[in-house]
């Protein structure tokens, strides 16, 4: 078995590549953690109980992640530049 290990270490394992393996491993672990965190968020729905969720939105309910103007105006007009 030690013969196999020596052959593996000599031909397939480069000492110079250890930092690359470490960085790739950390990036993969971080990406997996982040995608899992996004998938378990409160706004993600994995069931098909409500096939049309857009019909349940109330007039004063905000659905955007970021709103520049907090006040919703129902009257809209086009102004010339």
mmCIF file of the N, C-alpha and C atoms, coordinates in Angstrom:
data_MODEL
# 
_entry.id   MODEL 
# 
loop_
_atom_site.group_PDB 
_atom_site.id 
_atom_site.type_symbol 
_atom_site.label_atom_id 
_atom_site.label_alt_id 
_atom_site.label_comp_id 
_atom_site.label_asym_id 
_atom_site.label_entity_id 
_atom_site.label_seq_id 
_atom_site.pdbx_PDB_ins_code 
_atom_site.Cartn_x 
_atom_site.Cartn_y 
_atom_site.Cartn_z 
_atom_site.occupancy 
_atom_site.B_iso_or_equiv 
_atom_site.pdbx_formal_charge 
_atom_site.auth_seq_id 
_atom_site.auth_comp_id 
_atom_site.auth_asym_id 
_atom_site.auth_atom_id 
_atom_site.pdbx_PDB_model_num 
ATOM 1   N N  . UNK A 1 1  ? 0.816   -1.200 0.000   1.00 0.00 ? 1  UNK A N  1 
ATOM 2   C CA . UNK A 1 1  ? 0.000   0.000  0.000   1.00 0.00 ? 1  UNK A CA 1 
ATOM 3   C C  . UNK A 1 1  ? 0.862   1.267  0.000   1.00 0.00 ? 1  UNK A C  1 
ATOM 4   N N  . UNK A 1 2  ? 2.019   1.183  0.636   1.00 0.00 ? 2  UNK A N  1 
ATOM 5   C CA . UNK A 1 2  ? 2.886   2.353  0.685   1.00 0.00 ? 2  UNK A CA 1 
ATOM 6   C C  . UNK A 1 2  ? 3.461   2.654  -0.696  1.00 0.00 ? 2  UNK A C  1 
ATOM 7   N N  . UNK A 1 3  ? 3.591   1.636  -1.533  1.00 0.00 ? 3  UNK A N  1 
ATOM 8   C CA . UNK A 1 3  ? 4.068   1.841  -2.886  1.00 0.00 ? 3  UNK A CA 1 
ATOM 9   C C  . UNK A 1 3  ? 3.074   2.690  -3.681  1.00 0.00 ? 3  UNK A C  1 
ATOM 10  N N  . UNK A 1 4  ? 1.800   2.404  -3.507  1.00 0.00 ? 4  UNK A N  1 
ATOM 11  C CA . UNK A 1 4  ? 0.756   3.190  -4.160  1.00 0.00 ? 4  UNK A CA 1 
ATOM 12  C C  . UNK A 1 4  ? 0.775   4.637  -3.675  1.00 0.00 ? 4  UNK A C  1 
ATOM 13  N N  . UNK A 1 5  ? 0.956   4.816  -2.373  1.00 0.00 ? 5  UNK A N  1 
ATOM 14  C CA . UNK A 1 5  ? 0.970   6.162  -1.802  1.00 0.00 ? 5  UNK A CA 1 
ATOM 15  C C  . UNK A 1 5  ? 2.166   6.961  -2.314  1.00 0.00 ? 5  UNK A C  1 
ATOM 16  N N  . UNK A 1 6  ? 3.299   6.346  -2.402  1.00 0.00 ? 6  UNK A N  1 
ATOM 17  C CA . UNK A 1 6  ? 4.484   7.035  -2.915  1.00 0.00 ? 6  UNK A CA 1 
ATOM 18  C C  . UNK A 1 6  ? 4.294   7.422  -4.374  1.00 0.00 ? 6  UNK A C  1 
ATOM 19  N N  . UNK A 1 7  ? 3.704   6.526  -5.136  1.00 0.00 ? 7  UNK A N  1 
ATOM 20  C CA . UNK A 1 7  ? 3.452   6.816  -6.541  1.00 0.00 ? 7  UNK A CA 1 
ATOM 21  C C  . UNK A 1 7  ? 2.449   7.975  -6.687  1.00 0.00 ? 7  UNK A C  1 
ATOM 22  N N  . UNK A 1 8  ? 1.423   7.952  -5.851  1.00 0.00 ? 8  UNK A N  1 
ATOM 23  C CA . UNK A 1 8  ? 0.414   9.020  -5.897  1.00 0.00 ? 8  UNK A CA 1 
ATOM 24  C C  . UNK A 1 8  ? 1.026   10.358 -5.513  1.00 0.00 ? 8  UNK A C  1 
ATOM 25  N N  . UNK A 1 9  ? 1.796   10.378 -4.452  1.00 0.00 ? 9  UNK A N  1 
ATOM 26  C CA . UNK A 1 9  ? 2.399   11.618 -3.981  1.00 0.00 ? 9  UNK A CA 1 
ATOM 27  C C  . UNK A 1 9  ? 3.419   12.152 -4.990  1.00 0.00 ? 9  UNK A C  1 
ATOM 28  N N  . UNK A 1 10 ? 4.087   11.254 -5.696  1.00 0.00 ? 10 UNK A N  1 
ATOM 29  C CA . UNK A 1 10 ? 5.122   11.686 -6.621  1.00 0.00 ? 10 UNK A CA 1 
ATOM 30  C C  . UNK A 1 10 ? 4.547   12.201 -7.937  1.00 0.00 ? 10 UNK A C  1 
ATOM 31  N N  . UNK A 1 11 ? 3.519   11.540 -8.452  1.00 0.00 ? 11 UNK A N  1 
ATOM 32  C CA . UNK A 1 11 ? 3.041   11.867 -9.794  1.00 0.00 ? 11 UNK A CA 1 
ATOM 33  C C  . UNK A 1 11 ? 1.761   12.701 -9.824  1.00 0.00 ? 11 UNK A C  1 
ATOM 34  N N  . UNK A 1 12 ? 0.918   12.627 -8.814  1.00 0.00 ? 12 UNK A N  1 
ATOM 35  C CA . UNK A 1 12 ? -0.389  13.278 -8.880  1.00 0.00 ? 12 UNK A CA 1 
ATOM 36  C C  . UNK A 1 12 ? -0.565  14.390 -7.854  1.00 0.00 ? 12 UNK A C  1 
ATOM 37  N N  . UNK A 1 13 ? 0.337   14.528 -6.926  1.00 0.00 ? 13 UNK A N  1 
ATOM 38  C CA . UNK A 1 13 ? 0.166   15.494 -5.853  1.00 0.00 ? 13 UNK A CA 1 
ATOM 39  C C  . UNK A 1 13 ? 1.326   16.474 -5.885  1.00 0.00 ? 13 UNK A C  1 
ATOM 40  N N  . UNK A 1 14 ? 1.040   17.718 -6.237  1.00 0.00 ? 14 UNK A N  1 
ATOM 41  C CA . UNK A 1 14 ? 2.083   18.740 -6.259  1.00 0.00 ? 14 UNK A CA 1 
ATOM 42  C C  . UNK A 1 14 ? 1.975   19.593 -4.996  1.00 0.00 ? 14 UNK A C  1 
ATOM 43  N N  . UNK A 1 15 ? 3.057   19.773 -4.310  1.00 0.00 ? 15 UNK A N  1 
ATOM 44  C CA . UNK A 1 15 ? 3.062   20.562 -3.080  1.00 0.00 ? 15 UNK A CA 1 
ATOM 45  C C  . UNK A 1 15 ? 2.697   22.018 -3.387  1.00 0.00 ? 15 UNK A C  1 
ATOM 46  N N  . UNK A 1 16 ? 3.056   22.484 -4.556  1.00 0.00 ? 16 UNK A N  1 
ATOM 47  C CA . UNK A 1 16 ? 2.775   23.865 -4.938  1.00 0.00 ? 16 UNK A CA 1 
ATOM 48  C C  . UNK A 1 16 ? 1.284   24.117 -5.123  1.00 0.00 ? 16 UNK A C  1 
ATOM 49  N N  . UNK A 1 17 ? 0.518   23.065 -5.318  1.00 0.00 ? 17 UNK A N  1 
ATOM 50  C CA . UNK A 1 17 ? -0.911  23.225 -5.586  1.00 0.00 ? 17 UNK A CA 1 
ATOM 51  C C  . UNK A 1 17 ? -1.764  23.215 -4.328  1.00 0.00 ? 17 UNK A C  1 
ATOM 52  N N  . UNK A 1 18 ? -1.175  23.033 -3.162  1.00 0.00 ? 18 UNK A N  1 
ATOM 53  C CA . UNK A 1 18 ? -1.950  22.996 -1.915  1.00 0.00 ? 18 UNK A CA 1 
ATOM 54  C C  . UNK A 1 18 ? -2.739  24.291 -1.701  1.00 0.00 ? 18 UNK A C  1 
ATOM 55  N N  . UNK A 1 19 ? -2.169  25.488 -1.897  1.00 0.00 ? 19 UNK A N  1 
ATOM 56  C CA . UNK A 1 19 ? -2.980  26.707 -1.731  1.00 0.00 ? 19 UNK A CA 1 
ATOM 57  C C  . UNK A 1 19 ? -4.144  26.790 -2.718  1.00 0.00 ? 19 UNK A C  1 
ATOM 58  N N  . UNK A 1 20 ? -3.948  26.294 -3.916  1.00 0.00 ? 20 UNK A N  1 
ATOM 59  C CA . UNK A 1 20 ? -5.030  26.311 -4.902  1.00 0.00 ? 20 UNK A CA 1 
ATOM 60  C C  . UNK A 1 20 ? -6.162  25.390 -4.455  1.00 0.00 ? 20 UNK A C  1 
ATOM 61  N N  . UNK A 1 21 ? -5.801  24.199 -3.974  1.00 0.00 ? 21 UNK A N  1 
ATOM 62  C CA . UNK A 1 21 ? -6.820  23.277 -3.467  1.00 0.00 ? 21 UNK A CA 1 
ATOM 63  C C  . UNK A 1 21 ? -7.562  23.884 -2.286  1.00 0.00 ? 21 UNK A C  1 
ATOM 64  N N  . UNK A 1 22 ? -6.844  24.568 -1.406  1.00 0.00 ? 22 UNK A N  1 
ATOM 65  C CA . UNK A 1 22 ? -7.470  25.179 -0.234  1.00 0.00 ? 22 UNK A CA 1 
ATOM 66  C C  . UNK A 1 22 ? -8.432  26.289 -0.651  1.00 0.00 ? 22 UNK A C  1 
ATOM 67  N N  . UNK A 1 23 ? -8.016  27.145 -1.578  1.00 0.00 ? 23 UNK A N  1 
ATOM 68  C CA . UNK A 1 23 ? -8.876  28.249 -2.022  1.00 0.00 ? 23 UNK A CA 1 
ATOM 69  C C  . UNK A 1 23 ? -10.114 27.716 -2.734  1.00 0.00 ? 23 UNK A C  1 
ATOM 70  N N  . UNK A 1 24 ? -9.946  26.740 -3.594  1.00 0.00 ? 24 UNK A N  1 
ATOM 71  C CA . UNK A 1 24 ? -11.091 26.161 -4.299  1.00 0.00 ? 24 UNK A CA 1 
ATOM 72  C C  . UNK A 1 24 ? -12.046 25.493 -3.311  1.00 0.00 ? 24 UNK A C  1 
ATOM 73  N N  . UNK A 1 25 ? -11.519 24.811 -2.319  1.00 0.00 ? 25 UNK A N  1 
ATOM 74  C CA . UNK A 1 25 ? -12.366 24.189 -1.307  1.00 0.00 ? 25 UNK A CA 1 
ATOM 75  C C  . UNK A 1 25 ? -13.146 25.205 -0.507  1.00 0.00 ? 25 UNK A C  1 
ATOM 76  N N  . UNK A 1 26 ? -12.500 26.312 -0.120  1.00 0.00 ? 26 UNK A N  1 
ATOM 77  C CA . UNK A 1 26 ? -13.187 27.365 0.640   1.00 0.00 ? 26 UNK A CA 1 
ATOM 78  C C  . UNK A 1 26 ? -14.255 28.031 -0.220  1.00 0.00 ? 26 UNK A C  1 
ATOM 79  N N  . UNK A 1 27 ? -13.955 28.277 -1.476  1.00 0.00 ? 27 UNK A N  1 
ATOM 80  C CA . UNK A 1 27 ? -14.933 28.901 -2.370  1.00 0.00 ? 27 UNK A CA 1 
ATOM 81  C C  . UNK A 1 27 ? -16.144 27.989 -2.579  1.00 0.00 ? 27 UNK A C  1 
ATOM 82  N N  . UNK A 1 28 ? -15.914 26.702 -2.777  1.00 0.00 ? 28 UNK A N  1 
ATOM 83  C CA . UNK A 1 28 ? -17.036 25.767 -2.941  1.00 0.00 ? 28 UNK A CA 1 
ATOM 84  C C  . UNK A 1 28 ? -17.878 25.665 -1.676  1.00 0.00 ? 28 UNK A C  1 
ATOM 85  N N  . UNK A 1 29 ? -17.236 25.633 -0.532  1.00 0.00 ? 29 UNK A N  1 
ATOM 86  C CA . UNK A 1 29 ? -17.984 25.571 0.730   1.00 0.00 ? 29 UNK A CA 1 
ATOM 87  C C  . UNK A 1 29 ? -18.784 26.851 0.947   1.00 0.00 ? 29 UNK A C  1 
ATOM 88  N N  . UNK A 1 30 ? -18.187 27.993 0.666   1.00 0.00 ? 30 UNK A N  1 
ATOM 89  C CA . UNK A 1 30 ? -18.896 29.271 0.813   1.00 0.00 ? 30 UNK A CA 1 
ATOM 90  C C  . UNK A 1 30 ? -20.059 29.398 -0.154  1.00 0.00 ? 30 UNK A C  1 
ATOM 91  N N  . UNK A 1 31 ? -19.868 28.971 -1.392  1.00 0.00 ? 31 UNK A N  1 
ATOM 92  C CA . UNK A 1 31 ? -20.960 29.016 -2.369  1.00 0.00 ? 31 UNK A CA 1 
ATOM 93  C C  . UNK A 1 31 ? -22.106 28.105 -1.995  1.00 0.00 ? 31 UNK A C  1 
ATOM 94  N N  . UNK A 1 32 ? -21.783 26.925 -1.489  1.00 0.00 ? 32 UNK A N  1 
ATOM 95  C CA . UNK A 1 32 ? -22.823 25.997 -1.046  1.00 0.00 ? 32 UNK A CA 1 
ATOM 96  C C  . UNK A 1 32 ? -23.584 26.566 0.135   1.00 0.00 ? 32 UNK A C  1 
ATOM 97  N N  . UNK A 1 33 ? -22.863 27.150 1.079   1.00 0.00 ? 33 UNK A N  1 
ATOM 98  C CA . UNK A 1 33 ? -23.521 27.762 2.241   1.00 0.00 ? 33 UNK A CA 1 
ATOM 99  C C  . UNK A 1 33 ? -24.428 28.898 1.807   1.00 0.00 ? 33 UNK A C  1 
ATOM 100 N N  . UNK A 1 34 ? -23.961 29.761 0.890   1.00 0.00 ? 34 UNK A N  1 
ATOM 101 C CA . UNK A 1 34 ? -24.753 30.914 0.460   1.00 0.00 ? 34 UNK A CA 1 
ATOM 102 C C  . UNK A 1 34 ? -25.997 30.482 -0.311  1.00 0.00 ? 34 UNK A C  1 
ATOM 103 N N  . UNK A 1 35 ? -25.875 29.514 -1.201  1.00 0.00 ? 35 UNK A N  1 
ATOM 104 C CA . UNK A 1 35 ? -27.043 29.040 -1.943  1.00 0.00 ? 35 UNK A CA 1 
ATOM 105 C C  . UNK A 1 35 ? -28.061 28.375 -1.020  1.00 0.00 ? 35 UNK A C  1 
ATOM 106 N N  . UNK A 1 36 ? -27.579 27.660 -0.016  1.00 0.00 ? 36 UNK A N  1 
ATOM 107 C CA . UNK A 1 36 ? -28.489 27.069 0.966   1.00 0.00 ? 36 UNK A CA 1 
ATOM 108 C C  . UNK A 1 36 ? -29.190 28.155 1.756   1.00 0.00 ? 36 UNK A C  1 
ATOM 109 N N  . UNK A 1 37 ? -28.473 29.189 2.111   1.00 0.00 ? 37 UNK A N  1 
ATOM 110 C CA . UNK A 1 37 ? -29.068 30.311 2.842   1.00 0.00 ? 37 UNK A CA 1 
ATOM 111 C C  . UNK A 1 37 ? -30.128 31.010 1.999   1.00 0.00 ? 37 UNK A C  1 
ATOM 112 N N  . UNK A 1 38 ? -29.864 31.212 0.719   1.00 0.00 ? 38 UNK A N  1 
ATOM 113 C CA . UNK A 1 38 ? -30.852 31.836 -0.162  1.00 0.00 ? 38 UNK A CA 1 
ATOM 114 C C  . UNK A 1 38 ? -32.081 30.955 -0.348  1.00 0.00 ? 38 UNK A C  1 
ATOM 115 N N  . UNK A 1 39 ? -31.869 29.662 -0.473  1.00 0.00 ? 39 UNK A N  1 
ATOM 116 C CA . UNK A 1 39 ? -32.984 28.744 -0.724  1.00 0.00 ? 39 UNK A CA 1 
ATOM 117 C C  . UNK A 1 39 ? -33.893 28.604 0.484   1.00 0.00 ? 39 UNK A C  1 
ATOM 118 N N  . UNK A 1 40 ? -33.384 28.861 1.682   1.00 0.00 ? 40 UNK A N  1 
ATOM 119 C CA . UNK A 1 40 ? -34.204 28.737 2.891   1.00 0.00 ? 40 UNK A CA 1 
ATOM 120 C C  . UNK A 1 40 ? -34.723 30.070 3.377   1.00 0.00 ? 40 UNK A C  1 
ATOM 121 N N  . UNK A 1 41 ? -34.666 31.108 2.549   1.00 0.00 ? 41 UNK A N  1 
ATOM 122 C CA . UNK A 1 41 ? -35.110 32.441 2.942   1.00 0.00 ? 41 UNK A CA 1 
ATOM 123 C C  . UNK A 1 41 ? -36.623 32.499 3.140   1.00 0.00 ? 41 UNK A C  1 
ATOM 124 N N  . UNK A 1 42 ? -37.091 33.545 3.817   1.00 0.00 ? 42 UNK A N  1 
ATOM 125 C CA . UNK A 1 42 ? -38.521 33.648 4.105   1.00 0.00 ? 42 UNK A CA 1 
ATOM 126 C C  . UNK A 1 42 ? -39.382 33.939 2.880   1.00 0.00 ? 42 UNK A C  1 
ATOM 127 N N  . UNK A 1 43 ? -38.793 34.461 1.804   1.00 0.00 ? 43 UNK A N  1 
ATOM 128 C CA . UNK A 1 43 ? -39.577 34.789 0.621   1.00 0.00 ? 43 UNK A CA 1 
ATOM 129 C C  . UNK A 1 43 ? -39.606 33.667 -0.406  1.00 0.00 ? 43 UNK A C  1 
ATOM 130 N N  . UNK A 1 44 ? -38.907 32.576 -0.161  1.00 0.00 ? 44 UNK A N  1 
ATOM 131 C CA . UNK A 1 44 ? -38.871 31.457 -1.092  1.00 0.00 ? 44 UNK A CA 1 
ATOM 132 C C  . UNK A 1 44 ? -39.939 30.443 -0.709  1.00 0.00 ? 44 UNK A C  1 
ATOM 133 N N  . UNK A 1 45 ? -40.739 30.045 -1.694  1.00 0.00 ? 45 UNK A N  1 
ATOM 134 C CA . UNK A 1 45 ? -41.817 29.091 -1.456  1.00 0.00 ? 45 UNK A CA 1 
ATOM 135 C C  . UNK A 1 45 ? -41.515 27.831 -2.252  1.00 0.00 ? 45 UNK A C  1 
ATOM 136 N N  . UNK A 1 46 ? -41.475 26.682 -1.576  1.00 0.00 ? 46 UNK A N  1 
ATOM 137 C CA . UNK A 1 46 ? -41.172 25.416 -2.221  1.00 0.00 ? 46 UNK A CA 1 
ATOM 138 C C  . UNK A 1 46 ? -42.401 24.541 -2.393  1.00 0.00 ? 46 UNK A C  1 
ATOM 139 N N  . UNK A 1 47 ? -43.565 25.014 -1.954  1.00 0.00 ? 47 UNK A N  1 
ATOM 140 C CA . UNK A 1 47 ? -44.785 24.230 -2.082  1.00 0.00 ? 47 UNK A CA 1 
ATOM 141 C C  . UNK A 1 47 ? -45.658 24.820 -3.179  1.00 0.00 ? 47 UNK A C  1 
ATOM 142 N N  . UNK A 1 48 ? -46.628 24.045 -3.617  1.00 0.00 ? 48 UNK A N  1 
ATOM 143 C CA . UNK A 1 48 ? -47.545 24.517 -4.659  1.00 0.00 ? 48 UNK A CA 1 
ATOM 144 C C  . UNK A 1 48 ? -48.938 24.747 -4.087  1.00 0.00 ? 48 UNK A C  1 
ATOM 145 N N  . UNK A 1 49 ? -49.025 25.191 -2.835  1.00 0.00 ? 49 UNK A N  1 
ATOM 146 C CA . UNK A 1 49 ? -50.316 25.438 -2.205  1.00 0.00 ? 49 UNK A CA 1 
ATOM 147 C C  . UNK A 1 49 ? -51.045 26.594 -2.876  1.00 0.00 ? 49 UNK A C  1 
ATOM 148 N N  . UNK A 1 50 ? -50.314 27.628 -3.260  1.00 0.00 ? 50 UNK A N  1 
ATOM 149 C CA . UNK A 1 50 ? -50.918 28.796 -3.882  1.00 0.00 ? 50 UNK A CA 1 
ATOM 150 C C  . UNK A 1 50 ? -50.298 28.979 -5.262  1.00 0.00 ? 50 UNK A C  1 
ATOM 151 N N  . UNK A 1 51 ? -50.967 28.535 -6.333  1.00 0.00 ? 51 UNK A N  1 
ATOM 152 C CA . UNK A 1 51 ? -50.363 28.635 -7.662  1.00 0.00 ? 51 UNK A CA 1 
ATOM 153 C C  . UNK A 1 51 ? -50.296 30.061 -8.198  1.00 0.00 ? 51 UNK A C  1 
ATOM 154 N N  . UNK A 1 52 ? -51.075 30.983 -7.638  1.00 0.00 ? 52 UNK A N  1 
ATOM 155 C CA . UNK A 1 52 ? -51.056 32.380 -8.090  1.00 0.00 ? 52 UNK A CA 1 
ATOM 156 C C  . UNK A 1 52 ? -50.819 33.296 -6.897  1.00 0.00 ? 52 UNK A C  1 
ATOM 157 N N  . UNK A 1 53 ? -49.574 33.407 -6.400  1.00 0.00 ? 53 UNK A N  1 
ATOM 158 C CA . UNK A 1 53 ? -49.329 34.239 -5.226  1.00 0.00 ? 53 UNK A CA 1 
ATOM 159 C C  . UNK A 1 53 ? -49.458 35.730 -5.495  1.00 0.00 ? 53 UNK A C  1 
ATOM 160 N N  . UNK A 1 54 ? -49.389 36.157 -6.747  1.00 0.00 ? 54 UNK A N  1 
ATOM 161 C CA . UNK A 1 54 ? -49.491 37.573 -7.056  1.00 0.00 ? 54 UNK A CA 1 
ATOM 162 C C  . UNK A 1 54 ? -50.906 38.101 -6.841  1.00 0.00 ? 54 UNK A C  1 
ATOM 163 N N  . UNK A 1 55 ? -51.893 37.210 -6.722  1.00 0.00 ? 55 UNK A N  1 
ATOM 164 C CA . UNK A 1 55 ? -53.257 37.660 -6.467  1.00 0.00 ? 55 UNK A CA 1 
ATOM 165 C C  . UNK A 1 55 ? -53.493 38.006 -5.002  1.00 0.00 ? 55 UNK A C  1 
ATOM 166 N N  . UNK A 1 56 ? -52.598 37.624 -4.107  1.00 0.00 ? 56 UNK A N  1 
ATOM 167 C CA . UNK A 1 56 ? -52.772 37.874 -2.680  1.00 0.00 ? 56 UNK A CA 1 
ATOM 168 C C  . UNK A 1 56 ? -52.101 39.159 -2.206  1.00 0.00 ? 56 UNK A C  1 
ATOM 169 N N  . UNK A 1 57 ? -51.507 39.928 -3.095  1.00 0.00 ? 57 UNK A N  1 
ATOM 170 C CA . UNK A 1 57 ? -50.807 41.145 -2.696  1.00 0.00 ? 57 UNK A CA 1 
ATOM 171 C C  . UNK A 1 57 ? -51.822 42.249 -2.446  1.00 0.00 ? 57 UNK A C  1 
ATOM 172 N N  . UNK A 1 58 ? -51.699 42.876 -1.288  1.00 0.00 ? 58 UNK A N  1 
ATOM 173 C CA . UNK A 1 58 ? -52.577 43.982 -0.914  1.00 0.00 ? 58 UNK A CA 1 
ATOM 174 C C  . UNK A 1 58 ? -52.096 45.275 -1.574  1.00 0.00 ? 58 UNK A C  1 
ATOM 175 N N  . UNK A 1 59 ? -52.970 46.303 -1.709  1.00 0.00 ? 59 UNK A N  1 
ATOM 176 C CA . UNK A 1 59 ? -52.557 47.562 -2.357  1.00 0.00 ? 59 UNK A CA 1 
ATOM 177 C C  . UNK A 1 59 ? -51.404 48.268 -1.652  1.00 0.00 ? 59 UNK A C  1 
ATOM 178 N N  . UNK A 1 60 ? -51.311 48.169 -0.342  1.00 0.00 ? 60 UNK A N  1 
ATOM 179 C CA . UNK A 1 60 ? -50.251 48.876 0.384   1.00 0.00 ? 60 UNK A CA 1 
ATOM 180 C C  . UNK A 1 60 ? -49.043 47.993 0.672   1.00 0.00 ? 60 UNK A C  1 
ATOM 181 N N  . UNK A 1 61 ? -49.016 46.772 0.191   1.00 0.00 ? 61 UNK A N  1 
ATOM 182 C CA . UNK A 1 61 ? -47.932 45.840 0.476   1.00 0.00 ? 61 UNK A CA 1 
ATOM 183 C C  . UNK A 1 61 ? -46.766 46.068 -0.490  1.00 0.00 ? 61 UNK A C  1 
ATOM 184 N N  . UNK A 1 62 ? -45.574 46.143 0.068   1.00 0.00 ? 62 UNK A N  1 
ATOM 185 C CA . UNK A 1 62 ? -44.382 46.368 -0.739  1.00 0.00 ? 62 UNK A CA 1 
ATOM 186 C C  . UNK A 1 62 ? -43.772 45.023 -1.114  1.00 0.00 ? 62 UNK A C  1 
ATOM 187 N N  . UNK A 1 63 ? -43.521 44.792 -2.400  1.00 0.00 ? 63 UNK A N  1 
ATOM 188 C CA . UNK A 1 63 ? -42.953 43.529 -2.856  1.00 0.00 ? 63 UNK A CA 1 
ATOM 189 C C  . UNK A 1 63 ? -41.527 43.683 -3.377  1.00 0.00 ? 63 UNK A C  1 
ATOM 190 N N  . UNK A 1 64 ? -41.024 44.900 -3.392  1.00 0.00 ? 64 UNK A N  1 
ATOM 191 C CA . UNK A 1 64 ? -39.675 45.124 -3.909  1.00 0.00 ? 64 UNK A CA 1 
ATOM 192 C C  . UNK A 1 64 ? -38.646 45.024 -2.797  1.00 0.00 ? 64 UNK A C  1 
ATOM 193 N N  . UNK A 1 65 ? -37.426 44.683 -3.152  1.00 0.00 ? 65 UNK A N  1 
ATOM 194 C CA . UNK A 1 65 ? -36.351 44.614 -2.172  1.00 0.00 ? 65 UNK A CA 1 
ATOM 195 C C  . UNK A 1 65 ? -35.900 46.006 -1.749  1.00 0.00 ? 65 UNK A C  1 
ATOM 196 N N  . UNK A 1 66 ? -35.917 46.951 -2.673  1.00 0.00 ? 66 UNK A N  1 
ATOM 197 C CA . UNK A 1 66 ? -35.476 48.311 -2.384  1.00 0.00 ? 66 UNK A CA 1 
ATOM 198 C C  . UNK A 1 66 ? -36.447 49.273 -3.045  1.00 0.00 ? 66 UNK A C  1 
ATOM 199 N N  . UNK A 1 67 ? -36.992 50.195 -2.284  1.00 0.00 ? 67 UNK A N  1 
ATOM 200 C CA . UNK A 1 67 ? -37.873 51.208 -2.844  1.00 0.00 ? 67 UNK A CA 1 
ATOM 201 C C  . UNK A 1 67 ? -37.238 52.565 -2.625  1.00 0.00 ? 67 UNK A C  1 
ATOM 202 N N  . UNK A 1 68 ? -37.112 53.315 -3.691  1.00 0.00 ? 68 UNK A N  1 
ATOM 203 C CA . UNK A 1 68 ? -36.505 54.637 -3.604  1.00 0.00 ? 68 UNK A CA 1 
ATOM 204 C C  . UNK A 1 68 ? -37.516 55.622 -3.034  1.00 0.00 ? 68 UNK A C  1 
ATOM 205 N N  . UNK A 1 69 ? -38.740 55.596 -3.558  1.00 0.00 ? 69 UNK A N  1 
ATOM 206 C CA . UNK A 1 69 ? -39.796 56.472 -3.085  1.00 0.00 ? 69 UNK A CA 1 
ATOM 207 C C  . UNK A 1 69 ? -40.754 55.634 -2.243  1.00 0.00 ? 69 UNK A C  1 
ATOM 208 N N  . UNK A 1 70 ? -40.807 55.882 -0.943  1.00 0.00 ? 70 UNK A N  1 
ATOM 209 C CA . UNK A 1 70 ? -41.631 55.078 -0.056  1.00 0.00 ? 70 UNK A CA 1 
ATOM 210 C C  . UNK A 1 70 ? -43.117 55.359 -0.212  1.00 0.00 ? 70 UNK A C  1 
ATOM 211 N N  . UNK A 1 71 ? -43.470 56.508 -0.734  1.00 0.00 ? 71 UNK A N  1 
ATOM 212 C CA . UNK A 1 71 ? -44.878 56.868 -0.874  1.00 0.00 ? 71 UNK A CA 1 
ATOM 213 C C  . UNK A 1 71 ? -45.366 56.487 -2.269  1.00 0.00 ? 71 UNK A C  1 
ATOM 214 N N  . UNK A 1 72 ? -46.442 55.729 -2.337  1.00 0.00 ? 72 UNK A N  1 
ATOM 215 C CA . UNK A 1 72 ? -47.001 55.306 -3.620  1.00 0.00 ? 72 UNK A CA 1 
ATOM 216 C C  . UNK A 1 72 ? -48.071 56.294 -4.045  1.00 0.00 ? 72 UNK A C  1 
ATOM 217 N N  . UNK A 1 73 ? -47.876 56.902 -5.183  1.00 0.00 ? 73 UNK A N  1 
ATOM 218 C CA . UNK A 1 73 ? -48.844 57.873 -5.695  1.00 0.00 ? 73 UNK A CA 1 
ATOM 219 C C  . UNK A 1 73 ? -49.684 57.211 -6.773  1.00 0.00 ? 73 UNK A C  1 
ATOM 220 N N  . UNK A 1 74 ? -50.991 57.328 -6.633  1.00 0.00 ? 74 UNK A N  1 
ATOM 221 C CA . UNK A 1 74 ? -51.874 56.713 -7.620  1.00 0.00 ? 74 UNK A CA 1 
ATOM 222 C C  . UNK A 1 74 ? -52.014 57.568 -8.866  1.00 0.00 ? 74 UNK A C  1 
ATOM 223 N N  . UNK A 1 75 ? -51.854 58.877 -8.723  1.00 0.00 ? 75 UNK A N  1 
ATOM 224 C CA . UNK A 1 75 ? -51.939 59.737 -9.902  1.00 0.00 ? 75 UNK A CA 1 
ATOM 225 C C  . UNK A 1 75 ? -50.559 59.824 -10.543 1.00 0.00 ? 75 UNK A C  1 
ATOM 226 N N  . UNK A 1 76 ? -50.509 59.557 -11.807 1.00 0.00 ? 76 UNK A N  1 
ATOM 227 C CA . UNK A 1 76 ? -49.243 59.547 -12.529 1.00 0.00 ? 76 UNK A CA 1 
ATOM 228 C C  . UNK A 1 76 ? -49.385 60.406 -13.754 1.00 0.00 ? 76 UNK A C  1 
ATOM 229 N N  . UNK A 1 77 ? -48.372 61.191 -14.053 1.00 0.00 ? 77 UNK A N  1 
ATOM 230 C CA . UNK A 1 77 ? -48.389 62.023 -15.251 1.00 0.00 ? 77 UNK A CA 1 
ATOM 231 C C  . UNK A 1 77 ? -47.027 61.996 -15.896 1.00 0.00 ? 77 UNK A C  1 
ATOM 232 N N  . UNK A 1 78 ? -47.057 62.130 -17.203 1.00 0.00 ? 78 UNK A N  1 
ATOM 233 C CA . UNK A 1 78 ? -45.800 62.139 -17.947 1.00 0.00 ? 78 UNK A CA 1 
ATOM 234 C C  . UNK A 1 78 ? -45.373 63.579 -18.146 1.00 0.00 ? 78 UNK A C  1 
ATOM 235 N N  . UNK A 1 79 ? -44.148 63.863 -17.751 1.00 0.00 ? 79 UNK A N  1 
ATOM 236 C CA . UNK A 1 79 ? -43.600 65.212 -17.916 1.00 0.00 ? 79 UNK A CA 1 
ATOM 237 C C  . UNK A 1 79 ? -42.563 65.193 -19.022 1.00 0.00 ? 79 UNK A C  1 
ATOM 238 N N  . UNK A 1 80 ? -42.584 66.231 -19.811 1.00 0.00 ? 80 UNK A N  1 
ATOM 239 C CA . UNK A 1 80 ? -41.581 66.352 -20.878 1.00 0.00 ? 80 UNK A CA 1 
ATOM 240 C C  . UNK A 1 80 ? -40.270 66.815 -20.290 1.00 0.00 ? 80 UNK A C  1 
ATOM 241 N N  . UNK A 1 81 ? -39.190 66.352 -20.885 1.00 0.00 ? 81 UNK A N  1 
ATOM 242 C CA . UNK A 1 81 ? -37.864 66.737 -20.393 1.00 0.00 ? 81 UNK A CA 1 
ATOM 243 C C  . UNK A 1 81 ? -37.479 68.112 -20.831 1.00 0.00 ? 81 UNK A C  1 
# 
